[in-house]
């Protein structure tokens, strides 16, 4: 019985951790390119694993989104 509970608990904990494996990077830019700090943050987020999302906010920043949507 204890083994069944432990196995279920381990499975539940693993699925919970996978749910939280996502990172949001808030981009700093000059309407032309992302700053090196932002690029470093994206690289670090990729190293953590999971999904990486990047928020690019501002006006006339569609060029940045197109160039960095990889």
MDAnalysis code that builds the backbone (N, CA, C; Angstrom):
import MDAnalysis as mda
import numpy as np

u = mda.Universe.empty(210, n_residues=70, atom_resindex=np.repeat(np.arange(70), 3), trajectory=True)
u.add_TopologyAttr("name", ["N", "CA", "C"] * 70)
u.add_TopologyAttr("resid", np.arange(1, 71))
u.add_TopologyAttr("resname", ["UNK", "UNK", "UNK", "UNK", "UNK", "UNK", "UNK", "UNK", "UNK", "UNK", "UNK", "UNK", "UNK", "UNK", "UNK", "UNK", "UNK", "UNK", "UNK", "UNK", "UNK", "UNK", "UNK", "UNK", "UNK", "UNK", "UNK", "UNK", "UNK", "UNK", "UNK", "UNK", "UNK", "UNK", "UNK", "UNK", "UNK", "UNK", "UNK", "UNK", "UNK", "UNK", "UNK", "UNK", "UNK", "UNK", "UNK", "UNK", "UNK", "UNK", "UNK", "UNK", "UNK", "UNK", "UNK", "UNK", "UNK", "UNK", "UNK", "UNK", "UNK", "UNK", "UNK", "UNK", "UNK", "UNK", "UNK", "UNK", "UNK", "UNK"])
u.atoms.positions = np.array([
    [0.820, -1.192, 0.000],
    [0.000, 0.000, 0.000],
    [0.868, 1.260, 0.000],
    [1.902, 1.256, 0.835],
    [2.771, 2.422, 0.918],
    [3.479, 2.675, -0.409],
    [3.876, 1.616, -1.098],
    [4.541, 1.774, -2.387],
    [3.600, 2.406, -3.404],
    [2.331, 2.031, -3.381],
    [1.359, 2.604, -4.311],
    [1.176, 4.092, -4.046],
    [1.108, 4.473, -2.785],
    [0.954, 5.881, -2.425],
    [2.198, 6.665, -2.812],
    [3.372, 6.086, -2.573],
    [4.621, 6.754, -2.915],
    [4.741, 6.932, -4.423],
    [4.403, 5.893, -5.189],
    [4.459, 5.989, -6.650],
    [3.500, 7.054, -7.156],
    [2.286, 7.091, -6.592],
    [1.318, 8.104, -7.004],
    [1.815, 9.493, -6.642],
    [2.391, 9.634, -5.456],
    [2.907, 10.933, -5.024],
    [4.045, 11.419, -5.893],
    [4.916, 10.505, -6.283],
    [6.030, 10.859, -7.165],
    [5.522, 11.290, -8.529],
    [4.556, 10.552, -9.058],
    [3.987, 10.892, -10.363],
    [3.292, 12.259, -10.300],
    [2.559, 12.507, -9.235],
    [1.862, 13.777, -9.073],
    [2.857, 14.935, -8.982],
    [3.928, 14.753, -8.212],
    [4.947, 15.798, -8.050],
    [5.641, 16.075, -9.376],
    [5.927, 15.023, -10.143],
    [6.580, 15.192, -11.439],
    [5.690, 15.973, -12.392],
    [4.406, 15.647, -12.448],
    [3.503, 16.369, -13.346],
    [3.330, 17.815, -12.897],
    [3.345, 18.052, -11.608],
    [3.237, 19.411, -11.097],
    [4.460, 20.233, -11.483],
    [5.648, 19.657, -11.361],
    [6.866, 20.360, -11.740],
    [6.895, 20.654, -13.230],
    [6.432, 19.722, -14.046],
    [6.403, 19.956, -15.486],
    [5.468, 21.101, -15.824],
    [4.395, 21.249, -15.080],
    [3.450, 22.334, -15.305],
    [4.113, 23.694, -15.101],
    [5.045, 23.766, -14.178],
    [5.685, 25.040, -13.864],
    [6.989, 25.274, -14.615],
    [7.315, 24.433, -15.565],
    [8.552, 24.603, -16.315],
    [8.319, 25.514, -17.509],
    [8.107, 26.760, -17.241],
    [7.986, 27.753, -18.290],
    [8.577, 29.063, -17.760],
    [9.133, 29.830, -18.674],
    [9.804, 31.073, -18.279],
    [9.321, 32.203, -19.176],
    [9.046, 33.333, -18.589],
    [8.686, 34.531, -19.334],
    [9.837, 35.517, -19.240],
    [10.340, 35.931, -20.403],
    [11.393, 36.940, -20.475],
    [10.742, 38.232, -20.964],
    [10.920, 39.302, -20.235],
    [10.395, 40.601, -20.658],
    [11.518, 41.320, -21.381],
    [11.286, 41.583, -22.663],
    [12.337, 42.079, -23.550],
    [12.576, 43.573, -23.392],
    [13.847, 43.910, -23.438],
    [14.258, 45.312, -23.510],
    [14.796, 45.517, -24.927],
    [14.363, 46.592, -25.570],
    [14.746, 46.805, -26.971],
    [14.773, 48.297, -27.296],
    [15.270, 48.573, -28.501],
    [15.326, 49.963, -28.967],
    [14.520, 50.144, -30.261],
    [13.509, 49.311, -30.453],
    [12.667, 49.255, -31.651],
    [13.411, 48.740, -32.882],
    [14.643, 48.346, -32.736],
    [15.421, 47.754, -33.833],
    [15.909, 46.356, -33.460],
    [16.507, 46.254, -32.273],
    [17.073, 44.980, -31.832],
    [16.838, 44.792, -30.334],
    [16.959, 43.547, -29.917],
    [16.906, 43.258, -28.492],
    [18.252, 43.607, -27.879],
    [18.251, 44.024, -26.630],
    [19.508, 44.338, -25.958],
    [20.252, 43.040, -25.630],
    [21.569, 43.117, -25.487],
    [22.348, 41.924, -25.125],
    [21.880, 41.275, -23.817],
    [21.439, 42.074, -22.870],
    [20.947, 41.522, -21.602],
    [19.718, 40.644, -21.845],
    [18.828, 41.086, -22.714],
    [17.640, 40.298, -23.037],
    [18.028, 38.999, -23.728],
    [18.967, 39.069, -24.661],
    [19.429, 37.857, -25.347],
    [20.056, 36.881, -24.356],
    [20.809, 37.402, -23.395],
    [21.383, 36.545, -22.350],
    [20.291, 35.900, -21.498],
    [19.249, 36.656, -21.193],
    [18.145, 36.118, -20.391],
    [17.405, 35.017, -21.146],
    [17.236, 35.178, -22.444],
    [16.586, 34.151, -23.259],
    [17.438, 32.888, -23.286],
    [18.740, 33.047, -23.446],
    [19.643, 31.891, -23.444],
    [19.592, 31.166, -22.098],
    [19.595, 31.912, -21.013],
    [19.524, 31.303, -19.680],
    [18.200, 30.571, -19.491],
    [17.111, 31.150, -19.973],
    [15.797, 30.516, -19.850],
    [15.758, 29.206, -20.628],
    [16.377, 29.181, -21.798],
    [16.435, 27.944, -22.592],
    [17.213, 26.860, -21.850],
    [18.252, 27.255, -21.145],
    [19.059, 26.287, -20.384],
    [18.262, 25.676, -19.234],
    [17.296, 26.402, -18.698],
    [16.465, 25.878, -17.618],
    [15.537, 24.776, -18.100],
    [15.225, 24.795, -19.386],
    [14.298, 23.817, -19.934],
    [12.880, 24.332, -19.882],
    [12.003, 23.625, -20.524],
    [10.607, 24.034, -20.566],
    [10.367, 25.088, -21.626],
    [9.170, 25.612, -21.614],
    [8.758, 26.602, -22.601],
    [9.319, 27.975, -22.239],
    [9.767, 28.712, -23.260],
    [10.265, 30.073, -23.053],
    [9.392, 31.021, -23.879],
    [8.820, 32.006, -23.225],
    [8.040, 33.044, -23.897],
    [8.744, 34.374, -23.687],
    [8.618, 35.242, -24.684],
    [9.266, 36.547, -24.604],
    [8.216, 37.626, -24.870],
    [8.071, 38.540, -23.934],
    [7.136, 39.645, -24.086],
    [7.882, 40.844, -24.643],
    [7.488, 41.248, -25.859],
    [8.064, 42.435, -26.496],
    [6.962, 43.478, -26.523],
    [7.100, 44.534, -25.749],
    [6.065, 45.557, -25.648],
    [6.592, 46.881, -26.188],
    [5.694, 47.667, -26.712],
    [6.064, 48.980, -27.213],
    [5.366, 49.274, -28.522],
    [5.710, 50.407, -29.102],
    [5.149, 50.775, -30.394],
    [6.199, 50.545, -31.468],
    [5.747, 50.138, -32.623],
    [6.623, 49.885, -33.776],
    [7.710, 48.866, -33.465],
    [7.361, 47.834, -32.740],
    [8.357, 46.810, -32.408],
    [8.109, 45.510, -33.167],
    [7.283, 45.555, -34.220],
    [6.986, 44.348, -34.980],
    [8.227, 43.786, -35.685],
    [9.172, 44.645, -36.033],
    [10.415, 44.194, -36.659],
    [11.189, 43.272, -35.709],
    [11.227, 43.602, -34.459],
    [11.928, 42.789, -33.464],
    [11.256, 41.428, -33.338],
    [9.954, 41.427, -33.304],
    [9.219, 40.164, -33.172],
    [9.490, 39.282, -34.384],
    [9.439, 39.839, -35.575],
    [9.692, 39.055, -36.794],
    [11.110, 38.494, -36.810],
    [12.091, 39.307, -36.444],
    [13.496, 38.885, -36.515],
    [13.874, 37.891, -35.433],
    [13.172, 37.882, -34.332],
    [13.568, 37.032, -33.196],
    [12.560, 35.921, -32.900],
    [11.652, 35.681, -33.798],
    [10.664, 34.626, -33.601],
    [11.248, 33.298, -34.058],
    [12.150, 32.757, -33.229],
    [12.825, 31.502, -33.576],
    [12.678, 30.514, -32.464],
])
